[in-house]
Amino acid sequence: MRTMGIQAYRLTNEQLNYYGENGFLVIDPVFDEKELIELRLAADELLVKSGPIVNSNPRLEIEPETYLDELVVRKIEPIIDVVPALKTLANDARLMVPAAQIFGEPAILFEDKLNYKPPYVGSAYPLHQDYSYWQEYTDQLITVVLYLDEATVKNGCLRFVPGSHKQRLMERQSGSAHSIEMEDPGIAVNAPGKAGSLVLFSCYTAHHSYPNTSKKGRRTLLLTYNSTSDGDTYPVYKGKHAQRCQEWLKSNSN
Ligand SMILES: O=C(O)CCC(=O)C(=O)O
């Protein structure tokens, strides 16, 4: 964990009020260019060490569309068991202090992933609330996103429905386990950010993103935390998934 005074990473009252009202908050860059270069190298290492880019690789989600006939990675999950620098990031005070402040108690890692939004083929995420995926766990969950690359309207930054976190789970589209039925997804607002910015959001905040139609990709690291009083579920949740990924890689490497 970075040793700079933890006080420096605390949210202001204004930021806390914004989060309370809207269910999300964008924080101006808290990682500098040198750190971002190291984290991008860590992301590259993660991709190499995650194994072959095939649909059967349990650590990868692949984009529906190919690029120049090649499969393209959409998401890597989990990530902290592969590259030590990413485990260090998950424990960084810049991510954990704001989450802990909102919980009113220390935060503990729940889920970890790297989302790509590759140029041209980066696909949309339909409107959803993350808690619809996590219903067997606590709902004291906050995701902290770190934009590794600049996220713009053109390359498909995250978009949030302000205040939707106050509604608990919303109605899903018929035939869909997670996508929300909403007459006007345009009520979501863009959450662009420079590389190194953070975005915090609640597991009930409805969000989505449009496809990337630009030539600039954007990667995001997403670390989700639960409150410590709900215990450490990581070993039985993502830890088990990590084990399956490691076993798959062992049996699929030459
Ligand atoms: O990366 C994105 O564009 C959306 C990610 C997202 O909605 C999620 O992981 O829940």
The ligand as a Gaussian input file, in Angstrom:
#p B3LYP/6-31G(d) Opt

LIG

0 1
 O      -16.236000      -1.944000     -19.118000
 C      -17.374000      -1.554000     -19.415000
 O      -17.592000      -0.869000     -20.382000
 C      -18.559000      -1.920000     -18.574000
 C      -18.214000      -2.754000     -17.415000
 C      -19.372000      -3.166000     -16.600000
 O      -20.450000      -2.690000     -16.744000
 C      -19.178000      -4.158000     -15.554000
 O      -18.107000      -4.800000     -15.519000
 O      -20.103000      -4.342000     -14.745000

